[in-house]
Amino acid sequence: MQLLNEIIRTLPDGQVRAVHLGLHWTVVTIETGGILRCGLSATLFTPHRHDQGPDIPGSGQLEFCSGLELAELALSPHPAQASVGVAAINALLPRQAHMWSEDNAEEVIARQGKGKRVVMVGRFPFVPRLRPRVGELQVLEQDPGPDDLPADQAPEILPGAEVVAITGMTLINHSFEELLRLCPPEAFVILLGPSTPLTPLLFDYGVDVLSGAVVTAIEPVVRIVSQGGNFRQVHRAGIRLVNMSKGWHLL
């Protein structure tokens, strides 16, 4: 978890205003530098048993934590706590809008993957559209569908990839750094999804493009997340999809 520790060390602190764990998404609202910001991440849970302790031990008291204290939950081995932590990181990260582009992640993968072997870690809705646009497409998934491969085949599949697209949820389950180590040094690597932290620190780890989400309308996004909305609903409520590239000045 060296990467998460490095990101947390770069963050300003802030005052937590609200924490919402929805069915699919988690949002954390923090006031930092006099500005109210909202960070988004996927909500991951472990199957609950009644004889276990709570998923969130501080439930009901999280607003009394500092922003950095919440961000440190990203290091937790408990997925629900790590979901809160990644959302807090995304709320605290300074907005570097001069490095953003509106390029679509699907289009980036299609361009880079033309005639090449593409591996996706995590299934995204655009996979059926993408498949005929690249040389070869393999999808590694923890809950594999008919056309997917089990995630535990990553050590056999990733070393042969030319383009790799990894879901930001791997930061929550702490598999991201190991997946990066399995990628060939020359592979083009994209980290994508709403959990993705938009920080250039990730370029130092070998990522070429970050494709993430910025909350632009806090109140409607929080309302939809709190009522179990999926990403399409949350997106319509007030999300801007942006890319950040290692060669951002060339975009």
N, C-alpha and C positions, 0 to 999 in steps of 0.2 A: 504493500500500500504506500510505497514511496511517493508515487505520483500524487495521491490524494493529500498526503502530508505536505508536499511542496505547494500544491494549490492553496491549501488552507493558510500556509505561512504568508501568502501574498495578499490575503484578504483584509479589507478594513473591517472594523467591528460595526455593529449596529444594534438598534433596539427592536426586538421581535414584537410585531404587532398581532400576528395571527398565524396559526398552523392548522391546516386542513388535510386530513388523510382521506381521500376519496376511494371509491371502489377501484378505479384504474389509475388515478393520478394523485400526486401530493403537491400542495402549494404552500409555500412559506412566504409571508409578507414581512418585510423588515424595513425600518427607516434607517438609512445610512447616509451620512453627509447631508442631512436635511431633505433627502429625497425618499419617497416611498417606493420600494421595488418589490416585485413578486418573482419568486423562482419556482420552477416546475420540475418535477421528476416523476418517473413511473412509480407506482405503488407496488412493492413486492412484499409478500407475506409468506411465512411458513405455515403449513397446516396446523391449526390450533387444536390443542387438547386441553380439557378442563383441568387436568392436574398440572399443567404448566403455569409458569408465571406470566405476567402480562407482556404483550408484544412491545408496548411503550411504557416502561416503568414510571416515567414522569408525566403520563397522560393527565391533562387538566392543569398542568403547571408549566408547560413548555413556553408560554408567553413571558415567563419570568426569567428565562435563560437569556444570555446575550446571543447575538448573532453568531459569534465564533463558537460558543458552546454548542449551539445547534449544528453548525457546520462540522464539528468534530464527531457528531453522530454518524457521519459518512464512513467512519472507520469501524463502526460496530459490526459484529458478526451477525446481528439480528437484522434481517432484510427490511422490516418496517422502520426501524430506527435509521438504518442507512438511507432509506428513501427520504426521510426527513432531512438528513444531513446533506444529501446531494441537492435537494431543493433549496436548502439554506445557502449552499455554495453558489448556486445559480442566482440567488437573490443578491448576494454580496459582491459578486464579481463586477468590477467596473465595466461599464458599457463602452466598448471600443467600436463604435458604429462606423468609423472611418475604415475599418478593416472588413466590414460586412458587405456581402453581395446578395442579390435576390436569386442567385442561381439555384436551381432545383436539384436536390440530392439524386433523384432518379436520373436526371440528365447528366450530372457529373459522372455517375457510375457508367451510364451508357456510352459516353464519350471515351472515358478511360478504358472501358472494357471491350471496345469494338475489336473483334477478332482475338480476344484474350480470354484467359481462364479467370473467372470471377468467383470469389467465395464470399457469401454473406453469412455473418454470425447473427442470427435472429431473422425471423421472417417479417417482411414488410408488405403492406397491401399492394405495392407496385410490382412485386416479383413476377406475376404472369406477363405484365407488359414489358418488363425488362428482359426476360429470358431470350426472346428472338433478336434482341438488339446487341447481344454480346456473344463472344465466341463460345463460351461454356459457362453455365451458372450452377453452382452448388450452394445449397442453403443448409447451414448447421443450426439445429434448433433443439432446445431442451425438451420440448413436447412436439416431436416431429410429426408432420403430416405425410401424406402419401408420396410427395415428391421431395421430402427433406431427408437429411441425414442426422443421426443423433449427435448432439453436441460433443459427446465424449470421443468422437472421431476427429476432433480438431488436430491432434498431433499428427495424424496421417494425411489430412486434407490441406491444411494451411501452408505447409512448406512448399507446395507446388503451385500456389496461387500467384497470379500477376497483379490482380486488383483485389483488395480485401475491404469489405464494408462491415463494420462492427457496430452493433447497437450500443447506445449509451447506457443501457441497463447493466452492461457488464461492469460499470463502475460501482453499481449498487451491490452486485453479488461478488465483487472483488476478483473477477476473472480476467479483467481487461489486460493487466500487465503480462500475465502468462500468455494470453492470446497474441499480444504484440511480439513476444519473444519467439513465437512459432512462425511469424511471418518472415518471408525472405527479405533481406535488406533492401533489395531493389523493388519490392512490391509497392504499389500505390495504395495508401491506406486512408480510409474515410471513417470517421466516427460520427454516427448519425442518430437522430432521434431527440425528443424533447428533453431527455435527461442530460444531454451533452453539454458540458461546461464550455463556454465560448472564451477560452483562454489560450494565448499563444504558447503557454508552457507545454501544451500537448505536442507542439511541433518538435520540441526537443526530444520527444520519445519516439519519433518516427511517423507521426500522423501527418498527412498531407492536407486534408480538408476536414473541417469541423462543420457539421450541418445540424444546427440546433434550433431552439425556439425561444423567442423573447415575448414575455407577457406585456401587452400594450394597453389592456383594459382590465385592471385588477378586479374590480367588483363583479362584473359578469363572469369572468373566468373562475373566480372563487365559488360563485354560486353554482355554476355548472359542475365543477369538480366535486363540490360537497353533495351534489345530488346524483352522483354516479355517472356523470357524462363520459362518453368515449372521446377519443382525440378529435374526431371530426367535429363534434359538438363544441369542444373546448376551443378548437382552432377558430371556428366561426365566432365564438364569443369575444375573442380578443388576443389572438396569437399571431405573431409575425415570424415566418420561417426565414432564417438567414444562414448563409455560409460564411465561414472564415477560412481563408486559404493561406498556406505557407507563402505563396506568391501573390498575396492579396493586392499588391500594388500593380500587378499585371492584369487583373480582372477588368 
